[in-house]
Amino acid sequence: MNVGIPKRIIQTGKHAHQTLRNRAMMVNLRLLNPDYEYLFFDDEQVQVFIDNEFPQHRTVFDSFRFPIQRFDFFRYLAVYRHGGFYFDLDVLLASGLSDLLEFGCVFPFEGLTFSHFLRTHHQMDWEIGNYAFGAAAGHPFLEAIIENCVRAQRDASWVKPMMRGMPFLSRAECFVLNTTGPGLISRTLAEHPELARTLKVLFPVDVCDPANWNRFGDLGLHLMEGSWRAHQSFLRAKLALYWERWKLRALLKQSLRLGRTRHHIPDGDSRGALREIASKDVEKPHALSR
């Protein structure tokens, strides 16, 4: 697919009237991209969109256990239908998006993964994020993501491999991540190597440095407000954070042995394993495969 991304920004929120902080983020996007069409969908408009554009997915949309799953699903459907860039309301840009328009599909590097399944079955120790991405309308990678969201909702056994090894204290959050969030879209990339060449992944030079995680390439930051996460007691939250930090130290050691750079194009491996790329290629601006 050689069709570029159209000049369009898509966002969604519960109400049209957002907090001052969110309005500042929204204005930031529009000021940096003044010639882009801007589409905002509140909760009611999301419902209308599903009925008008994807009535075949109404039953699945209504059956999601957590509200955030519905809005994850919506963002894929909206960009698939309209084309353009989707941004969460807690993404702050420092530069415009024009340099990305030539690519059919763009996703950010999220961070190293906790997923035992991705690491062992797909030799993929990292994930892509869904807080910001862009694609041409009808892009096949988004189509594959949508199909997997439906599959995860209808077939619990398909989700189970991604849930192995996930901490009990964060199980609900991990379920969301692996059924509609970064875990699912990363698995989709790993299991569709034929689509990898249609994507631009915004890898940092050093994927093992947490300071480089949750960035939209060199263009912006995801501020990680996490408003969708369920409220936990102080003790439960502290224990979950302790586990995450302990686990991350071990995983970082594993990932450092693979080097500090990654690539998402299959290297000919029969399972489409995603390998590291030579650092001379990654050191180019917005290093990725074209």
FENMO-V167198 format. One record per backbone hydrogen bond with DSSP energy under -0.5 kcal/mol. CO is the residue of the C=O (numbers start at 1). NH is the residue of the N-H. E is the energy in kcal/mol with one decimal. If there is no record, write none. Layout:
co = {CO | CO}
nh = {NH | NH}
e = {E | E}
//
This chain:
co = {6 | 7 | 8 | 9 | 10 | 11 | 14 | 16 | 19 | 20 | 21 | 22 | 23 | 24 | 25 | 26 | 27 | 28 | 29 | 31 | 33 | 37 | 39 | 40 | 41 | 42 | 43 | 44 | 45 | 46 | 47 | 48 | 49 | 49 | 50 | 54 | 55 | 57 | 58 | 59 | 60 | 61 | 66 | 66 | 67 | 67 | 68 | 69 | 70 | 71 | 72 | 73 | 74 | 75 | 76 | 77 | 78 | 79 | 80 | 84 | 85 | 86 | 88 | 90 | 91 | 92 | 97 | 98 | 100 | 101 | 103 | 104 | 105 | 106 | 107 | 108 | 109 | 110 | 111 | 115 | 116 | 117 | 117 | 118 | 118 | 122 | 123 | 125 | 127 | 127 | 131 | 132 | 133 | 134 | 135 | 136 | 139 | 140 | 141 | 142 | 143 | 144 | 145 | 146 | 147 | 148 | 149 | 150 | 151 | 155 | 155 | 156 | 156 | 157 | 159 | 159 | 160 | 160 | 161 | 163 | 164 | 167 | 168 | 170 | 171 | 172 | 173 | 174 | 175 | 176 | 176 | 176 | 177 | 177 | 181 | 181 | 182 | 183 | 184 | 185 | 186 | 187 | 188 | 189 | 192 | 192 | 193 | 193 | 195 | 196 | 199 | 200 | 200 | 201 | 202 | 205 | 206 | 208 | 209 | 210 | 214 | 215 | 216 | 216 | 219 | 219 | 220 | 221 | 221 | 226 | 233 | 234 | 235 | 236 | 237 | 238 | 239 | 240 | 241 | 242 | 243 | 244 | 245 | 246 | 247 | 248 | 249 | 250 | 251 | 252 | 253 | 255 | 256 | 260 | 265 | 269 | 273 | 273 | 275 | 278 | 278 | 279 | 281 | 284 | 287}
nh = {8 | 37 | 85 | 39 | 87 | 41 | 43 | 18 | 23 | 24 | 25 | 26 | 27 | 28 | 29 | 30 | 31 | 32 | 33 | 34 | 36 | 9 | 11 | 42 | 13 | 46 | 47 | 48 | 49 | 50 | 51 | 52 | 53 | 54 | 54 | 57 | 58 | 61 | 62 | 63 | 64 | 64 | 69 | 70 | 70 | 71 | 72 | 73 | 74 | 75 | 76 | 77 | 78 | 79 | 80 | 81 | 82 | 83 | 138 | 135 | 10 | 133 | 91 | 223 | 93 | 221 | 100 | 101 | 103 | 5 | 5 | 136 | 200 | 134 | 202 | 129 | 215 | 214 | 127 | 119 | 120 | 121 | 122 | 122 | 124 | 274 | 125 | 113 | 110 | 111 | 88 | 108 | 86 | 106 | 84 | 139 | 143 | 144 | 145 | 146 | 147 | 148 | 149 | 150 | 151 | 152 | 153 | 154 | 155 | 158 | 159 | 159 | 160 | 161 | 162 | 163 | 163 | 164 | 164 | 166 | 116 | 170 | 171 | 174 | 175 | 176 | 177 | 178 | 179 | 179 | 180 | 181 | 183 | 184 | 184 | 185 | 186 | 187 | 188 | 189 | 190 | 191 | 192 | 192 | 195 | 196 | 196 | 197 | 198 | 199 | 201 | 107 | 202 | 203 | 109 | 207 | 209 | 210 | 212 | 213 | 222 | 217 | 219 | 220 | 94 | 95 | 216 | 92 | 223 | 229 | 237 | 238 | 239 | 240 | 241 | 242 | 243 | 244 | 245 | 246 | 247 | 248 | 249 | 250 | 251 | 252 | 253 | 254 | 255 | 256 | 257 | 258 | 259 | 207 | 275 | 272 | 267 | 275 | 263 | 281 | 282 | 283 | 284 | 287 | 203}
e = {-1.8 | -2.3 | -3.1 | -3.0 | -1.8 | -2.2 | -1.4 | -0.9 | -2.8 | -2.2 | -1.7 | -2.5 | -2.6 | -2.1 | -1.8 | -1.7 | -2.8 | -1.8 | -0.8 | -0.6 | -1.8 | -2.9 | -2.3 | -0.5 | -1.8 | -2.3 | -1.8 | -2.0 | -2.5 | -2.4 | -2.1 | -2.6 | -3.1 | -0.7 | -1.5 | -2.1 | -1.4 | -2.8 | -2.5 | -1.1 | -0.7 | -0.8 | -1.2 | -1.0 | -0.6 | -1.5 | -2.3 | -2.5 | -2.4 | -1.8 | -1.5 | -2.1 | -3.2 | -2.0 | -2.2 | -2.3 | -2.9 | -1.8 | -2.6 | -2.1 | -3.3 | -1.8 | -1.0 | -2.8 | -0.5 | -2.6 | -2.3 | -1.3 | -1.5 | -2.3 | -0.6 | -2.5 | -2.1 | -2.4 | -2.3 | -2.3 | -0.7 | -1.5 | -2.3 | -1.9 | -2.6 | -2.3 | -0.8 | -0.9 | -2.4 | -1.0 | -0.5 | -1.7 | -3.0 | -1.0 | -2.8 | -0.8 | -3.1 | -3.1 | -2.6 | -1.5 | -1.8 | -2.1 | -2.1 | -2.7 | -2.3 | -1.9 | -2.2 | -2.0 | -2.3 | -2.8 | -1.4 | -1.6 | -2.4 | -1.1 | -0.7 | -0.6 | -1.3 | -0.6 | -1.2 | -0.9 | -1.0 | -0.8 | -0.6 | -1.8 | -0.6 | -0.9 | -1.4 | -2.6 | -2.3 | -1.8 | -2.4 | -2.0 | -0.7 | -1.1 | -2.3 | -1.5 | -1.0 | -1.7 | -0.5 | -2.1 | -2.2 | -2.0 | -2.3 | -1.8 | -2.4 | -2.3 | -0.6 | -0.9 | -2.1 | -0.6 | -0.8 | -0.5 | -1.9 | -1.6 | -0.5 | -2.2 | -0.5 | -1.9 | -1.1 | -0.5 | -1.0 | -0.7 | -2.7 | -1.6 | -2.4 | -1.8 | -2.1 | -0.6 | -3.8 | -1.3 | -1.8 | -2.4 | -0.6 | -1.4 | -2.7 | -2.3 | -2.5 | -2.3 | -2.2 | -2.3 | -2.4 | -2.2 | -2.4 | -2.4 | -2.9 | -2.4 | -1.7 | -1.2 | -2.4 | -2.7 | -1.4 | -1.6 | -2.7 | -2.6 | -1.1 | -1.3 | -1.2 | -2.7 | -0.6 | -2.0 | -0.9 | -0.6 | -1.5 | -1.6 | -1.4 | -1.7 | -1.1 | -1.2 | -0.9}
//
